[in-house]
Amino acid sequence: VTIDDPFNVHKTLGVLCLTSYCFRWTHFGRDDDMAFGTHPSWTPPTLLLHLLLSLSAFQFKIPIKRIVSGSRIWPEYRFHSLIFLSRALAVVLLLWYEQVNSLPPNYVWNLLIVLLANAAGDLASWSVGKYHSKSIRDLEVPPAIKFFFSLMQFKATTLTLYGIRRYGTFFHLALTIQVTAFIMTLVRKHLLSHQGSVVAYSLLLVWNIVPGIYDYTQCGWKTFLTAESLCQLAVMLRLRPAIKNPVLSTMLPTNKYVIWCVIFTIMMWVRPSDKDELPIGWTTSHLVLSTVAVHVAFVIFGRHKIMHGYGEGTSGHHE
């Protein structure tokens, strides 16, 4: 029992959410898609439960200024955690609505969810004023780890934008966000060190890749390659160095709202059908060559960012 939560509301919700995740995991890899596909009536209550857990965290008093060496929760992060959890839950709700009403996918909703979440994140960062802190790039870890963490953030946004109609992908994004908050709580209670939390978070991200890859490969390898390439393209646009040439600078935007709209436009042009068939005019050779080109460019780009100290002297919420 704590002073901030005398009735153990947060703890009770945490146990219920853990039970929810365990139940869903018993249905991982099945055709019922973590039981969301076969028990649609359970979906809204499940989403409400996980949302209430994050909302209940706001009753706790935390330091107003971030402790970058301690991997602890600070006010801005708590806002962002709620916002991006809501983003994942919103996509699950969208899939549920399409399922129960037998509607075809409407990917414009995915774009709106991404843009609204980014806007809410920017508003949250603005609201804390001088206590703003970049969640990844202000973290005291080596540049390579910072870059990996940032890449995973971009993958989460790309997954949301691409919006394959599989519940598991997005429910696992929610799991990652809420387990991360739990890891940071363990640090605050001195049950886990800063280094231990970094290792735990890294393992959590690697583990979370598994359901994403599984769901995308269920849709077909062309879908998987398309989504991966677009994610890496978004990273290179957002994190590119400054360009003095005004024409090139305009052609290669860094504004995240513009970037995700551009990525969405490309996505709608090249994305394979539900049967993993490429659109007319876009052949398998085009896909393979463009995938190789983007991946080679990304490896060079990533190495350059890491070698030059990624995260030092940068600003803004990049996702």
Steps between C-alpha positions, in 0.01 A plus 500: 500500500630848410392848607409591142298180444352399838243265345748323270307598187811519283640174633168320447473630144859393441427142606189491281695634201775244556235229502356646180839492327564142614162387370555667164845345473351151535327573169808637323561351157149367466243587237288674764768772523555506878128422551398842369374342181279242671380702801433852368266580790800488734698759305352831632520390868859385446601833348328690782685294760842580354412866455390526864832358616694780331252763617527379860876568491429875501410487870864443596731790583822487299801735456416784263850487349633193325788301650674393177735255671225324690244377243217636714159631399461877470184702416566540127571131460181411687300711254677342202448150641125562522487659153682223317319230694176666386634495144548122512163444665331729245621278214371190681166677541502588129559136406222393735258751347581378149462139610162527674358712217658292219670808354800506265821657635511879494866593538430873519400440861847361566655820367269713715586296810874549436468875440275556802734304726798705380308823556402389851862407571622841387234670713609297803864596443405866467294487820799409719699801381864505612469146639470356149734204443552280196410149616765317297766751402539638853542151644848419632581204275743449207401650159442155347239417765334840457477442126352153552239638741411777253471249216253298706290813554488555125404136447210541742374804309545325165305198628221733609498683168520189283220346703491133409175356627651286777417577862813346648740752348335798667416330828869418538583868452274571797673226698843650429392844619345377824781257584752780440320714757515206742875465441547868582294454816737222609788745457321759713453241775872409476414146392680542168806702400517746212720259303261216579205704375679573172567128450141412592359762260730379221387141549138614509540675164672199343228271635232731363645466150390135492120550486543786253702285262259210547193707419661665198628174358148360541396771255785409262868577450426784257298676768783450750769641267284798405436598862865454602629713212254781570600503867867541415419769245312691771798474736741637240270791415431595861857467629689622194764773544423857402515576125600850390347469153141631541364287215640175640397601850140543382506172309630315807282627787582447868164611640348183643145588397610550139715188510221271621261644242761436228565148629125433510463619139782271385353222710161521332669493159728199553331294773411143399139382513360277774613207284856642492466600135686811387310786334504535121827649378693394811677168441685261728827620346412859589426397857819299547727763343345786697518297822869425449574864413317635806663248735851572370440874534361448850803300617732777376277766654474320835874442523562869430253609770651265759861587417424871537333461839129459432290695748751773576391852417165396351160621597131428463275199528610314188239227470 
